[in-house]
């Protein structure tokens, strides 16, 4: 009997990737509507299937967390439910959609994958997914995905190299000035620098010149931008490059130098210049420089933004830096 497309795809992916030892963790997009309706995953511990679209109607079956069904969403939060995708399958009843993930994307692991309480590798770990585990995705934010666990939702990290294509545009959610905001991003790959990253194309103008990427605020003069991020390569190793940056800034600023871990690029040195030399006063322009070890040298990402723009452009630049990743292939 003919199978519904989404279920066949899920089964094929599970079998194919389960036999491969070197596959990359991936996100597969929602499959869309098939011959009966949309796939759905049960997100609660127990979901009753009722004879009619009413909580008082008789229960014909109770579904468990993780069960996959087919639904035809209707009105008032109810959906017709099919338990099989065979062509002669009959409707089983009705379920409430509030406890369903309808038409989800899918996340497939390669290695043991930690699940965190929020999108930070320093957050508490909720679970550890085994290799070749296929789980539904509730939403994605930058290089992170929210997946469903029994009784809770958790975050898994997805490398941008496997998640996005060059020039792909998408929406992401960031926290700006204490509020969640949806931004529109574009994923870019620069082979000359050997990097890839996402940038907020509605807030920044991209100027790419082979061995240089520069992102400047749309509100600024392109010749003298106040809010910008410039990414370049230097043949100096990370320690020497950080020394050079610190020396260049120390004449006018009190320099703070620390090590941080970026979500994609890993360990780096960050030089922060947020006070004027010999005073406690903040300068009009804040400087933050990231020095990232790279094959044959270092990637230097220099950010500048106004004090007034620290929670806006500064937060956007910080988000962009957490998406930057080394491709391992630099053509210049």
N, C-alpha and C positions, 0 to 999 in steps of 0.2 A: 504493500500500500504506500501511496505517496506521502512523504513526510513534509511537515511545515519547514520552511527555509531556515528560520532562526535556530531551531533545535538541531537540525542536521549540521548547521555550521558549528554550534557549540560542541556537539559530539565529535565532529571531525577535528576541531582544534584540540580537544582534550586528547584524542588518540594520537594525532600527529605530533603535538608538542610533548606528550608524555613519553614518546620514544626518542626524543632528541636531547642530548646532553648539553648542547651549547646554544640553545635558543635564548633570545633576549626577552626580558620581561616586556610585555606589550599591553596596550589598551586597544581593544577592538570596539568600534563604534556601535551604537544601537542598530538593530537589524531592520527596524521598521515593520510595517504591517504585512502579515502573511495571509494565508488562505482563510484562517478563522478570525484573526485579530492580532493583538500584540502580545509578545511574551511578557511575563511578569514573575517576579521573585517574591516569595513571602518573607517579610521582614520582622514579623512578630513570632512569639513562641507558639501560639495556636490561633489559627484563622478559620472560623466556621464558614462552611458553604451552606447557604440557606436556600430553601425552595423558592422563595420570592424575595425581591429586594426590600427586605424589612428585617430588622433585628429580632422581631417577635416571631418571624416565620420559623418553621421547623428546620433543624439542622440535618443535612444529609451526609455531611462529611466534615472532618476537621483537618485542615492542612497544618504542616509544621514549618518552622523556620527553614528557609533554603529551598523549599519546594518550588518547582518551576511549573507554571500553568499558562494558559492562554486566556486572554480576557478581551471583551468588547465593552469598553467604558461607556456608561450611560449617564443618567442624571442623578443628582443628589448624592454623589460619592459611591454609587454602586456600579458593578460591572458584571456582565454575564461571564460565566466561568466554564472553561473546557479543560478537562484533566488529561486529554490526549490530543495529539495532532494527526491522528489517522483521518483519512478522508470521510469515513463513516462515523466519526465521533459525534456524540450527542452532547448537548449542554448539560452540565452537572448541576448548575444552580447559579446563585449570585453571591458575590463577595464584596466587602467594603474595600475601596481602593486606598484608604488612608494608611493601611498596613502593607501596601505592596510597592515594590519598585517596578514601575511599568516601563517596558521597553528599555532596559538598562544597557549600558556599555559593559564590557567584560575586561577584567584584568587577569592576565596569566603570568604566574611567577616562573622564574628560571631557578633561582636559588632560594634557600630559606629567607623569607622576607618578613621583617618586623612590622607590626602594626602599632602605630603610636596614638596617644590620646588626642594630640593635635599635630599640626603640620610643622614639626620641629623634631630633629633627631635627639634632642635633649629631653623631650617629653616622656612621660611614663609609657612603658611598653605594655600594650594590651594583649598581644598574641604574637605568635610566630607562625607564618604560613609555610607549609612544606613546599618543596619544588613541584612545579607542574600543577599548582592549584589554580582553579578558575573561579573567580568570584565576581559578583555584580558590582558595578561602579555606580555610586549615587550621584557624584559630581566630581569635577576636576578643578583644581586651582593651581595654575602654573605647573610646577613639576611634581605636584602631589595629587593623589586621588583619594576620595572618601569611599570606603567600602563598608558593607554591612556585616556585623558580627551579631551573634545571639545576644539580644538585650542592649546592644549599643552599636555605634558607628565608630570606625577607626580610620586612621590616615596611613597610606603607604606612599613611599617615594617612588616616582617614576622618572627615569633619566630622560632629559629632553632629547637626547640623541635618538632614542627609539620612539619618542612620542610625537615629534613634530617634523614636518618637511620644510625645506627652505622656501620662504615666501608664504607659508601657511598662516592664515589669520584666524584668530579665535578670541574668545572672551575669558577673562580671569578675574578673580575676586581678591582684592587686597584691602588691608586696613589702613585708612588714611585719616589722621586726626581723630582716632578712636572709633571711626565708623567704617563698616564694610562698604566698599565701592567696586562696581564692576568696571573694568577697563578693557579696552580693545588692544590686543597685542598682535605683533607679527614676529614669527620665528625666522631668524636670519642665520646664514652660514657664511663665514668669511674664511676661505681656504688660504688666503695670504697670511692671515694671522693664526690660523689653526684654531678658530673658536666658533662657537655658535651660541646664540642667546635670544631672548625675547625682549622686544621693546614696545613701549606704549606709543603707538603711532598716532594717537589723537592728541597727545601732549608734547611729543618730541618730533622734530624734523631730523631724519637720518641723513648724514653726509658720509658716504663710504668712498675711500680712496685707496683701495687695495690693502695696504699695510696699516690702515687707520680707520677706525670707526668713531664717528662723533655724533652724539645725539644732543640737540639743543632745543630749548623750549620754544614753542611756537609764538610765545609772547615776547621773545627777545629779539634784539637786532642780531642777525646771523653773523655780522662782522665782529660784534662785541657781546657775545651771549653771557648772561649772568648765571643761568641755570643750565648746566651741561654735564655730559659724561663723555670722556674721550678715552678710547681703548687703543693701545699701541703695543708693539713688541720691542724688547731690547735684548741684545745678546748677553747682557750681564746676568749673572745668577741672581736669585731672589734676594740674597743677603746684600750683595753689592748694590742692586737696584734700589732696595729699601734705604740703604745708607745714603745714596745719592739724592733720593727724594726728600729724606729727612733733612739733609744739609741745605737743600734749596729752599725749604719752607722755614727753617729755624731762624732765619734772619728777621722775619716779620711775625712769626707765630710761636706760641708755646706748643711744642709737638708732643703728641702722645702716640706711642708705637705699641701695637699689640698684635697677638696672633688670633685669627678667627678661622672658623670653618664655614665655607660657603656650601650651599646645598648641592651644587653640581661640580664646582671646580675643586672643592676640598680645602685643605689648609692654605692659608695665605697670610701675608703681613699687611696690616692696615695702619696707615699713618693718618692720624686725625689732627687737624689744625683748627681748633674752634675757640682759641683765645689769642688776643694780641700779645706780642712779646712783652714780658715784664708787667703785665696788668691782668686784671680779672675781667676785662671788658671783652665781649664777643665782637669780632670784626663784622663788617658789613657782608663779607663773603666768607663762607665756610668752605674748607677744603678737606676732602677725604680721598686718600689714594690707596688703592688695593694693588698689592704686588703678588702675583700668582706664579709659582714655579711652573715652567713649561719646557718642553724638549728644546735644548739649545739656548736657553735663556729664560726670560720671564715675560709675562703679560702684565702691563701696567695700565690700570684703569683709574683715571683721575677724574673725580667728581667735584664740581663746584656749584654751590647754590646759595641763595640769599638767606639771611636769618628768617625772613618772613616766609620763605618757601621751604624751610627745613622739614615741616611735617607734610608738605605736599610733594614738591619735587624731590626732596631728600628721601622720602619714603618710597617714591616711585623708582628712584635710582637704586636704592637698596634692594627693592624687589627685582629689578633688572639684573643686578649683580648676582643674586641668588639663582638666576636662570643661566648665567654664563657657564659654559662647559668647554673643555679642551677637546678637540677632535683627534689630536695625535698626528695630524697631517698638515704641515705648514709649507706653502709653496714658495715663500720668499725668505 
